[in-house]
Amino acid sequence: MSKIIPEFLKAGDEVRIVAPSRGIKIIGTDSRKLAAERFAEMGLKVTFGRNATDENWDMMGTSPVKDRVEDIMEAFADKNVKAIFTMIGGFNSNQLLPFLDYEVIRSNPKIFCGFSDITALLNGIYARTGLVTFSGPHFSSFGMLKGFEYTWDYMKKMLTGSGKIELEASESWSDDPWFIDQNKREFIKNDGWQVIHEGQASGTLVGGNLGTLVLLNGTEFRPRFERDTVLMVENCFDSAGDDATFMRELQAMACQPDFKNVRALLIGRFQKASEISREKLAYIVNSIPQLQKIPVVANLDFGHTTPLLTLPIGGHCEITQGRIFVEA
């Protein structure tokens, strides 16, 4: 299957917001307003899927599969829509994968961006169509008042077509509930990347949230690790033993028959509550035989802390002489 690169954003484009996991109710009105203003500052018009702003959540805090699928498919079919951003993450976007019309998506390629639980859709769409998708901020992310500049900068670089982009570590990061109190924030000095295994590699970038990616194993929605693959993974805090959960999920990926084609591993920053130190992470990585001979770089700016990189699922990644480059 050939790779499809969507058209990049330009002033005047319409951006559609959909809610594949959870809806708008979880986002405060001030944050919604700020998010829309930031898109407008780029000259972009924001519209919402018909079901994305509904208040009809069920007991699991989500909405019917058919409604969520409908909004995604309408966004892809609408010729005026040039990019699709997800509202926020959640836990169940993998429910939608069997019901999307992949021929419509393939015939109407456009930017699709989100992270966390949206990992299922990013990788599923790429696996089924060849369309490069983007692990990056949700619409809700744009409602962050402070500490958003790095996220915004890399999103613009990637989605407006800057070509090959060199990744650089942020100066500081945060892991606080900013959506509850926009003024009570804690910013932590970034110690930079953790190079667990040195080396050079290049290949097609796939992955995202590890717990969500594991759900795709054994299905047609997990991208094959083709020859020369760079795998990116990050972890969302789980109170049920985060270090053990991450370790066994990473081992599960390493046990996949096509993992032999993975040439490098990128690991996103862990949340504070995970209590996975640099020493413990190095131990986990070195305990997995399949990882011992490939470059492994950790503490990158993607995952469930902020700020966030925007990274192309299905794009190209190059690791050389301690530097990392990506390109759609």
C-alpha positions in Angstrom: 0.0 0.0 0.0 1.4 3.4 -1.0 1.7 6.2 1.5 -0.6 9.2 1.2 0.5 12.5 2.6 -2.5 14.9 3.2 -2.4 18.5 2.1 -1.0 20.8 4.7 -2.9 23.6 6.5 -3.1 27.1 5.1 -5.0 30.2 6.0 -8.7 30.0 5.2 -9.0 26.2 5.7 -11.8 24.7 7.7 -10.9 22.4 10.6 -13.5 20.0 11.9 -13.6 18.9 15.5 -14.8 15.4 16.3 -15.2 13.4 19.5 -14.2 9.7 18.9 -13.8 9.1 22.6 -15.3 11.8 24.9 -17.2 15.0 24.1 -17.1 18.7 24.7 -18.8 18.6 28.1 -15.5 17.8 29.8 -13.9 21.1 28.4 -14.7 24.4 30.2 -16.2 27.2 28.2 -13.2 29.5 28.7 -10.9 26.8 27.3 -13.2 26.2 24.3 -13.1 29.9 23.6 -9.3 30.2 23.8 -8.9 27.1 21.6 -11.1 28.5 18.9 -9.2 31.8 19.1 -5.9 30.1 18.6 -7.1 28.4 15.5 -8.5 31.7 14.2 -5.1 33.3 14.8 -3.8 30.9 12.2 -6.6 31.9 9.8 -8.4 28.6 10.3 -12.2 28.2 10.7 -13.3 25.7 13.3 -16.5 23.7 12.9 -17.8 20.8 15.0 -19.2 17.4 14.2 -23.0 17.2 14.7 -22.6 14.8 17.6 -19.4 16.2 19.1 -21.2 18.8 21.2 -24.0 16.6 22.4 -24.6 16.3 26.1 -26.1 12.8 25.8 -23.2 10.9 27.4 -24.0 7.4 28.7 -23.0 5.9 32.0 -19.4 5.3 30.6 -19.0 9.0 29.7 -19.2 8.5 25.9 -21.7 8.4 23.1 -23.0 5.7 20.7 -20.6 4.2 18.2 -22.8 5.2 15.2 -22.7 8.9 16.2 -19.0 9.0 16.6 -18.4 7.1 13.3 -20.9 9.4 11.6 -19.0 12.6 12.6 -15.7 11.2 11.4 -17.0 10.0 8.1 -18.9 13.3 7.4 -15.6 15.2 8.1 -13.6 13.1 5.6 -16.4 13.3 3.0 -16.8 17.1 3.3 -14.6 18.8 0.6 -14.5 22.0 2.6 -12.9 20.3 5.6 -9.1 20.2 5.3 -8.1 18.9 8.7 -9.8 16.9 11.5 -8.8 17.4 15.2 -10.1 15.3 18.0 -11.9 16.9 20.9 -10.0 15.0 23.6 -9.0 11.4 24.4 -10.7 8.7 26.4 -10.7 5.0 26.4 -12.8 3.5 23.5 -12.0 4.9 20.1 -11.0 1.4 19.0 -14.7 0.6 19.0 -15.0 2.7 15.8 -12.3 0.9 13.7 -14.5 -1.8 12.1 -17.2 0.7 11.1 -15.2 3.4 9.3 -15.4 3.5 5.5 -11.7 3.3 4.6 -12.3 3.8 0.9 -13.9 7.2 1.6 -11.0 8.1 3.8 -8.5 7.0 1.2 -10.3 9.0 -1.5 -10.5 12.1 0.7 -7.1 12.3 2.5 -6.8 15.1 5.1 -5.0 15.8 8.3 -6.2 13.7 11.3 -4.7 14.8 14.6 -5.0 13.7 18.3 -3.2 11.6 20.9 -3.7 9.2 23.8 -6.7 6.9 23.1 -6.8 8.4 19.6 -3.7 6.2 18.9 -6.1 3.5 17.8 -7.5 5.7 15.0 -4.2 7.2 14.0 -2.6 3.8 13.5 -5.8 2.0 12.2 -6.4 4.6 9.5 -2.8 4.5 8.5 -2.8 0.7 8.4 -5.9 0.5 6.3 -5.4 3.4 3.9 -1.7 4.5 3.9 -2.8 8.0 5.0 -0.2 9.6 7.2 -1.9 10.8 10.4 -0.6 12.9 13.2 0.0 12.2 16.9 -0.4 15.7 18.3 -2.6 18.0 20.4 -6.4 17.7 20.7 -8.7 20.7 20.2 -8.9 20.8 24.0 -5.1 21.2 24.2 -5.4 24.6 22.5 -7.4 25.8 25.6 -4.3 25.7 27.8 -3.5 29.3 28.9 0.1 28.9 29.9 2.9 26.6 28.6 1.4 26.0 25.2 4.0 27.7 23.0 6.2 24.6 22.3 3.1 22.5 21.5 1.7 25.2 19.2 5.1 25.8 17.5 5.7 22.1 16.6 2.1 21.7 15.5 2.4 24.6 13.0 5.8 23.3 11.8 4.4 19.8 11.1 0.9 20.6 9.8 1.8 23.6 7.6 4.4 21.7 5.7 7.8 22.8 7.0 9.5 19.7 5.6 12.0 17.8 7.6 11.9 18.9 11.2 14.5 18.5 13.9 13.1 17.7 17.3 14.5 19.5 20.2 13.7 19.0 23.9 11.4 21.6 25.6 12.9 23.8 28.3 10.3 22.8 30.8 7.3 20.6 31.2 4.2 20.2 33.4 2.0 17.4 34.7 -0.7 19.3 36.5 -4.5 19.5 36.0 -4.3 22.7 34.0 -7.9 22.3 32.9 -9.1 22.7 36.5 -7.0 25.8 37.4 -5.3 27.6 34.6 -3.3 29.8 36.9 -2.1 27.2 39.4 0.6 25.6 37.3 3.9 23.9 38.1 6.6 23.9 35.4 9.5 21.6 35.8 13.0 22.1 34.2 13.5 19.5 31.5 16.6 17.4 31.9 16.6 16.6 28.2 16.4 13.3 26.4 17.6 10.1 28.0 19.7 8.1 25.5 19.4 4.5 26.8 21.0 3.0 23.7 23.0 5.0 21.3 23.0 4.4 17.6 21.7 5.5 14.2 18.5 4.4 12.5 15.8 5.5 10.2 12.4 4.3 9.1 8.7 4.7 9.1 7.3 6.1 12.4 4.4 4.3 14.0 2.9 4.0 17.5 1.6 6.3 20.2 0.1 5.4 23.5 1.4 1.9 24.3 -1.6 0.6 26.2 -3.9 1.5 23.2 -1.4 0.2 20.6 -1.3 -3.2 22.3 -5.1 -3.4 21.8 -4.5 -3.5 18.0 -2.1 -6.5 18.1 -3.6 -9.4 16.1 -6.0 -7.1 14.1 -5.9 -5.5 10.7 -5.7 -2.1 12.4 -2.2 -2.4 13.8 0.3 -1.2 11.1 2.7 -3.8 10.1 6.3 -3.2 11.2 7.6 -3.0 7.7 11.3 -3.2 7.0 12.9 -0.2 8.8 10.3 0.9 11.3 10.8 3.4 14.2 8.4 2.7 17.0 7.2 5.5 19.4 5.5 4.6 22.7 4.2 6.5 25.7 2.4 5.6 28.9 -0.7 7.0 30.6 -0.5 6.6 34.4 -2.3 3.5 35.7 -2.5 3.2 39.4 -2.3 -0.6 39.1 1.5 -0.8 39.0 2.7 1.5 36.2 6.2 0.1 35.9 5.0 -3.5 35.6 2.2 -2.5 33.2 4.6 -0.6 30.9 7.2 -3.4 31.0 4.8 -6.1 30.0 3.1 -4.1 27.3 6.5 -3.2 25.8 7.5 -6.8 26.0 4.2 -7.7 24.2 5.1 -5.4 21.3 8.6 -6.8 21.2 7.2 -10.4 20.9 5.3 -9.5 17.7 6.7 -11.5 14.8 7.4 -8.4 12.7 9.2 -6.6 15.6 12.4 -7.8 14.0 11.9 -4.9 11.6 11.9 -2.2 14.3 15.2 -0.3 14.1 14.8 2.2 17.0 12.5 3.0 19.9 11.4 6.4 21.0 9.7 6.7 24.5 7.6 9.7 25.6 7.9 11.4 29.0 6.2 9.6 31.9 3.8 11.3 34.3 5.1 12.0 37.8 2.6 9.6 39.4 4.2 6.7 37.4 7.3 7.0 39.5 9.4 5.6 36.7 12.9 7.0 37.2 15.5 7.1 34.6 17.3 4.3 36.3 14.1 2.1 36.4 13.3 2.9 32.7 16.8 1.9 31.7 16.4 -1.4 33.7 13.0 -2.1 32.0 14.5 -1.5 28.5 17.6 -3.5 29.1 15.5 -6.4 30.5 13.8 -6.9 27.1 16.2 -8.8 24.8 14.7 -7.5 21.6 15.6 -3.9 22.5 19.2 -4.5 23.4 20.7 -3.9 20.0 18.7 -0.9 18.8 18.8 2.8 19.6 16.5 3.8 22.4 15.8 7.4 23.3 13.4 8.4 26.1 11.9 11.5 27.8 10.7 13.0 24.5 7.9 15.5 24.5 5.0 13.3 23.7 2.6 11.5 25.9 0.4 12.6 28.8 2.5 15.5 30.1 2.8 18.8 28.3 4.1 20.3 26.0 3.6 18.0 23.0 5.3 17.3 19.8 3.3 16.7 16.6 4.6 13.5 15.0 3.6 11.8 11.7 2.3 8.3 12.0 3.5 6.8 8.7 6.0 9.5 8.2 9.8 9.2 8.2 12.0 9.4 11.3 15.8 9.6 11.3 18.1 9.2 14.3 21.7 10.2 13.7 24.5 11.5 15.8 22.2 12.2 18.8 19.8 14.2 16.7 16.2 13.2 15.7 14.4 14.3 12.5 10.9 13.7 11.3 9.0 14.4 8.1 5.6 13.5 6.9 
